[in-house]
Amino acid sequence: MDMGVVPKKINPEDFILSVLSPEDRLNTAFDIARERFKKSKLTMKDIDNAVKSVRRKAYEKKK
């Protein structure tokens, strides 16, 4: 009985995100969030303001 290595299945979406820079991943996450919340009771302005707030915190220089 051979107990060889079992190949791991790779989700292409996970791989694509892994090759992006952290900034590109964040931008992609925001794009997905915008699309997801389009049909909610939140306005696009609410969503954009939330995105800007999170971006400011994410890109803020560490002191």
N, C-alpha and C positions, 0 to 999 in steps of 0.2 A: 504494500500500500504506500503510495507516494504522497507525502504531506507537503507538497510544493506550495509555492506562493499563489494565493488566490488573487486574481486581478481585481482591482477595485474599480467599480464603475464611476466614471467622472461625469458630473452634470455639466454640460457645456456652459450653462449660464454662470455657474460658480467659477469656472475657469476664466471666462471672459472678464468677470469682475475682478478676479485676482491679478490680472495683468494691467489693470488700470492704476493710475496713481491715486493716492488717498483723496486728493482734491477732485479727480474725475469720478471716483466712487461716490463722494458726497454729492456732487452735482447730479449724478445718475439717480441717487436715492431721492433727491428733491424733485427731479422730473417725474419719477414714479409716484411720489406723494401727491404732486399737483394733479396728475391724471386720476389718481384714486379718489381724491377729495373733490373733484370737479362737481360731482352730483350731490354733494352734501349741502347742508344749510349754511356752511361757511362760505363767505365770499372769496373771490380770488384775491382780493386785497388782504383779507385775513391770512390766507395761506402764504401770500408773498411776504407779508410782514413777519410771519413765523419763520419762514425760510431765511430771510435777511438776518433775523435775530440769531438763529442757530449758526449761520455762516460767520457772523461777527465773532461769536464765541469760539468757533472752531479755528478760525484763522487769526485770532488775536495772538499777538506775540506773548510768549510766556515770560513773566517777569520774575 
